[in-house]
């Protein structure tokens, strides 16, 4: 991962000198979304997203030609219809929820302080830290968010990509974009980068609690934990994402009391570009469970911090309907567990991560 600036990196935290002061800001980053559920907006988004060096499967000139003449003409109309099915009055669920979450995290840091004990209420009320949400692709852009933090007087930024398990195609792509933006801005703040937080106990507790809140019963239900797939070529190059996913899935299952044989891990939403991706595939597993597993199916996505097309459409619409159709006994339907989204529990998890960064650097 390459960035300009003075960088501290950590897993749920960072090390180095300095102190938690009012000149510190927080940048929450997610992947992005089209500006509207239209073919033109989807094309603009996908052209940027799919041409990223971390995403594209082929050399840029070759992939650009394939993208323009084959992929986008076929994909954009279908994708626009999918986005339309999940669009809200506030716009993209991912963008609207990201902004709401940033406000919650900022309030949590203000009300709880920024130097409290892990998992505790913090050090009392304070002026807090400015928190901004940004997207690697699309709006609100990373440069815009960084400009907003610079305008508040920040000299240090805690960069927190909203991917509990880091991957080359997500976390690294976000950090690349931060580096490009800082170069364009000619700004060199001190950066504290959180590369992952999937082993954090508060995050694991929050995921387990959300599954229980959805009605999961380990005595009667089958649990499927679905993570986004990554190309096996990335894994061969050293990406540890699958190992992180396995650790998180095992820890969540243990917290829930899910017995061996009563839960599985799977990977969803691989891009159809000829590469091999991590598996088993979620959609195929849902079909198999519908045909052969008598217990009710509960699906959660611990690798997604906020609900988006891959969860709201792929799982809660398409896989739910396919599961219902294939379920021979007409029994219970698929139960989808929403992501942590803009909940107080999620804000508490992320605030804990930020506090740890600042405490270790003090």
C-alpha positions in Angstrom: 0.0 0.0 0.0 1.5 3.3 -1.0 0.7 6.7 0.4 2.3 10.1 0.5 2.7 11.8 3.9 3.8 10.7 7.3 2.1 7.4 7.9 1.4 5.3 11.0 -0.3 1.9 10.3 -2.1 -0.5 12.5 -4.8 -3.1 12.9 -7.5 -1.4 14.8 -4.9 1.1 15.9 -1.5 2.7 15.2 1.7 3.6 16.9 3.9 6.6 16.9 4.4 9.9 18.6 1.9 12.8 18.9 -1.2 13.4 20.9 -5.0 13.3 20.5 -5.7 17.0 19.9 -8.4 19.2 18.4 -6.3 19.3 15.2 -7.1 15.6 14.5 -9.8 14.6 12.0 -11.3 11.2 11.1 -11.9 10.0 7.5 -14.3 7.1 7.0 -14.0 5.5 3.6 -16.3 3.1 1.7 -16.3 1.9 -1.9 -18.9 4.1 -3.5 -22.2 4.2 -5.5 -23.6 5.8 -8.6 -25.0 9.3 -8.1 -28.4 8.1 -9.4 -30.0 4.8 -10.4 -29.7 5.6 -14.1 -27.6 4.1 -16.9 -25.5 7.3 -17.4 -24.7 7.5 -13.7 -24.0 3.8 -13.4 -21.7 4.0 -16.4 -19.8 7.0 -15.0 -19.3 5.1 -11.7 -18.3 1.8 -13.2 -15.9 3.3 -15.6 -13.9 4.8 -12.6 -14.4 1.7 -10.4 -13.5 -1.0 -12.9 -10.5 0.8 -14.3 -8.8 1.1 -10.9 -5.4 -0.6 -11.0 -6.5 -2.7 -7.9 -9.7 -3.9 -9.7 -9.1 -4.3 -13.4 -8.1 -7.9 -14.4 -6.1 -6.9 -17.5 -3.6 -4.3 -18.7 -5.3 -0.9 -18.9 -5.5 -0.5 -22.7 -6.9 -4.0 -23.3 -9.3 -3.8 -20.4 -10.5 -0.3 -21.4 -11.5 -1.6 -24.8 -13.3 -4.6 -23.3 -15.0 -2.4 -20.8 -16.3 0.2 -23.3 -17.4 -2.2 -26.0 -18.5 -5.3 -24.1 -18.9 -5.0 -20.3 -20.6 -1.6 -19.9 -23.2 -1.8 -22.7 -24.4 -5.0 -21.2 -24.0 -4.3 -17.5 -25.2 -0.7 -17.1 -28.9 -1.2 -17.9 -29.1 -4.2 -15.6 -27.2 -2.5 -12.8 -29.3 0.7 -13.1 -32.4 -1.4 -12.6 -30.9 -3.1 -9.6 -29.9 0.2 -8.0 -33.4 1.6 -8.6 -34.8 -1.3 -6.6 -32.9 -0.3 -3.5 -32.8 3.5 -3.9 -34.3 5.5 -1.1 -35.7 9.0 -0.6 -32.2 10.0 0.7 -30.6 8.5 -2.4 -28.0 5.7 -2.4 -28.3 3.7 0.8 -24.5 3.3 1.0 -23.9 7.1 0.8 -26.8 8.2 2.9 -25.9 5.7 5.7 -22.2 6.5 5.5 -22.9 10.2 6.1 -25.3 9.4 9.0 -22.7 7.0 10.5 -20.0 9.7 10.3 -22.3 12.1 12.2 -22.9 9.4 14.9 -19.2 8.6 15.3 -18.4 12.4 15.6 -21.1 12.7 18.3 -19.8 9.6 20.1 -16.3 11.0 20.2 -17.6 14.3 21.3 -19.8 13.0 24.1 -17.5 10.2 25.2 -14.2 11.9 24.8 -11.3 10.7 22.7 -9.1 9.2 25.3 -11.3 6.8 27.3 -10.6 3.2 28.1 -11.3 0.5 25.5 -15.0 -0.3 25.5 -15.6 2.4 28.2 -17.5 5.6 28.0 -14.4 7.7 27.3 -12.8 10.6 29.2 -15.9 12.8 29.5 -17.3 15.4 27.1 -14.9 17.1 24.8 -14.8 19.3 21.6 -14.5 16.0 19.8 -13.0 15.3 16.4 -14.5 16.2 13.0 -15.5 13.0 11.1 -16.1 12.9 7.4 -17.4 10.1 5.1 -15.9 9.6 1.7 -16.1 7.2 -1.2 -13.1 5.7 -3.1 -15.2 6.1 -6.3 -17.9 8.7 -6.8 -19.2 11.3 -4.3 -18.6 12.4 -1.7 -15.0 12.1 -2.9 -11.9 11.6 -0.7 -10.4 14.9 -1.8 -13.6 16.8 -0.9 -13.6 15.2 2.5 -9.9 15.9 3.1 -10.4 19.5 2.1 -13.2 19.7 4.7 -10.9 18.3 7.4 -8.1 20.7 6.4 -10.5 23.6 6.6 -11.2 22.7 10.3 -7.5 23.1 11.1 -6.6 19.4 11.1 -2.9 18.5 10.9 -3.4 14.8 11.5 -6.0 12.4 10.0 -7.1 9.0 11.2 -7.9 7.1 8.0 -10.4 4.4 8.7 -11.6 2.4 5.6 -14.9 0.7 6.5 -13.7 -2.8 5.7 -13.3 -4.9 8.9 -11.1 -7.3 6.9 -8.5 -5.6 4.7 -8.1 -6.6 1.1 -6.0 -5.3 -1.9 -9.2 -4.5 -3.8 -10.9 -2.5 -1.0 -8.6 -1.2 1.8 -5.5 -0.8 -0.5 -7.6 0.9 -3.2 -9.0 3.3 -0.7 -5.5 4.2 0.6 -4.2 4.6 -2.9 -7.0 7.2 -3.4 -6.0 9.0 -0.2 -2.5 9.2 -1.5 -3.5 10.6 -4.9 -5.8 13.2 -3.2 -3.2 14.4 -0.9 -0.8 14.8 -3.7 -3.3 16.9 -5.7 -3.9 19.0 -2.6 -0.2 19.5 -1.9 -1.1 18.6 1.7 1.1 16.5 4.0 -0.8 15.8 7.2 0.2 13.1 9.6 -1.8 10.0 8.8 -2.8 7.2 11.2 -4.1 4.4 9.0 -6.3 1.6 10.3 -5.8 -1.2 7.9 -8.3 -3.6 9.6 -10.4 -4.0 12.7 -12.0 -7.4 12.1 -10.3 -8.9 15.2 -11.6 -6.2 17.5 -13.8 -7.7 20.3 -16.3 -4.9 20.1 -16.8 -5.4 16.4 -17.3 -9.2 16.8 -19.7 -8.6 19.7 -21.7 -6.1 17.7 -22.0 -8.6 14.7 -23.1 -11.4 17.1 -25.6 -9.1 18.7 -27.1 -8.1 15.4 -27.5 -11.7 14.4 -29.3 -12.4 17.7 -31.5 -9.3 17.2 -32.6 -10.7 13.9 -34.1 -13.7 15.7 -31.3 -16.3 15.2 -31.6 -19.4 17.4 -28.6 -21.7 17.4 -30.8 -24.6 18.4 -33.0 -24.3 15.3 -31.3 -22.2 12.7 -28.5 -22.6 10.2 -26.1 -19.6 10.0 -24.4 -18.5 6.8 -21.7 -15.8 7.1 -21.1 -14.2 3.7 -18.0 -12.1 2.8 -17.2 -10.4 -0.5 -15.1 -12.5 -2.8 -11.6 -11.5 -3.8 -9.6 -12.8 -6.8 -7.4 -15.7 -6.0 -4.6 -13.9 -7.8 -4.6 -11.3 -5.0 -4.4 -14.1 -2.5 -1.5 -15.6 -4.3 0.2 -12.2 -4.2 -0.1 -12.1 -0.4 -3.6 -10.7 0.3 -4.5 -12.2 3.8 -8.2 -11.4 3.4 -9.5 -15.0 3.4 -7.6 -15.7 6.7 -9.1 -12.6 8.2 -12.6 -13.7 7.1 -12.1 -17.1 8.6 -11.0 -15.7 11.9 -14.0 -13.3 12.1 -16.5 -16.0 11.0 -15.2 -18.4 13.6 -15.3 -15.8 16.4 -18.8 -14.8 15.5 -20.0 -18.4 15.4 -18.4 -19.1 18.7 -20.1 -16.1 20.3 -23.4 -17.2 19.0 -23.0 -20.8 20.1 -23.3 -22.1 16.6 -22.3 -25.8 16.6 -20.0 -27.3 14.0 -22.2 -28.4 11.0 -24.7 -25.7 11.8 -22.9 -22.8 10.1 -20.8 -22.0 7.1 -18.6 -19.3 5.6 -19.1 -18.3 1.9 -18.0 -15.5 -0.5 -20.4 -13.5 -2.7 -20.5 -11.2 -5.7 -17.4 -12.2 -7.7 -17.0 -10.2 -10.9 -17.4 -12.3 -14.0 -14.1 -11.5 -15.6 -12.5 -14.9 -16.2 -10.5 -14.9 -12.9 -10.8 -17.5 -10.1 -12.3 -16.1 -6.9 -12.5 -17.2 -3.3 -15.2 -19.7 -2.5 -17.4 -21.4 -1.7 -19.9 -19.1 -3.5 -22.7 -17.7 -1.4 -25.4 -18.0 -4.1 -24.6 -21.6 -4.8 -24.5 -22.4 -1.1 -27.9 -20.8 -0.6 -29.4 -22.9 -3.3 -27.9 -26.1 -1.8 -29.1 -25.2 1.7 -32.6 -24.5 0.3 -32.7 -28.0 -1.2 -31.1 -30.0 1.6 -31.0 -28.1 4.9 -34.2 -28.4 6.9 -33.3 -25.7 9.4 -34.2 -22.0 8.8 -31.4 -20.1 7.1 -30.0 -16.9 8.6 -27.5 -15.0 6.5 -25.2 -12.2 7.8 -22.5 -10.3 6.1 -19.7 -9.5 8.6 -17.4 -8.1 6.0 -19.8 -5.3 4.9 -20.1 -2.4 7.3 -23.0 -0.8 5.5 -25.8 -2.3 3.4 -25.4 -1.8 -0.3 -26.3 -3.4 -3.7 -24.5 -6.6 -2.8 -26.5 -7.1 0.3 -29.9 -5.4 -0.2 -30.3 -6.6 -3.8 -28.1 -9.8 -4.2 -29.1 -11.3 -0.9 -32.2 -9.7 0.5 -34.0 -9.8 -2.9 -32.5 -12.3 -5.3 -31.2 -15.0 -2.9 -34.2 -14.7 -0.7 -36.6 -15.3 -3.6 -34.5 -18.1 -5.0 -34.4 -19.7 -1.5 -38.1 -19.5 -1.1 -38.7 -21.0 -4.6 -36.4 -23.9 -4.0 -37.5 -24.7 -0.5 -39.4 -27.9 -1.1 -41.3 -28.0 2.2 -42.5 -24.4 1.9 -40.9 -23.7 5.3 -39.4 -20.6 6.7 -37.8 -18.2 4.3 -34.3 -16.8 4.4 -33.6 -14.3 7.2 -31.2 -11.6 6.2 -29.3 -9.8 9.0 -28.8 -6.1 8.2 -25.3 -4.7 8.4 -24.3 -2.6 11.4 -25.1 0.5 9.3 -25.7 3.8 11.2 -26.5 2.2 14.5 -25.2 3.3 17.9 -23.4 -0.1 18.2 -21.5 0.6 15.0 -20.6 4.1 16.0 -19.3 2.8 19.3 -17.1 0.2 17.6 -15.6 2.7 15.2 -15.1 5.3 18.0 -13.3 2.6 20.1 -11.0 2.0 17.1 -10.3 5.8 16.8 -9.7 6.2 20.5 -7.2 3.3 20.5 -5.3 4.9 17.6 -5.0 8.2 19.5 -4.2 6.6 22.9 -1.4 4.6 21.4 0.0 7.6 19.7 -0.1 9.8 22.9 
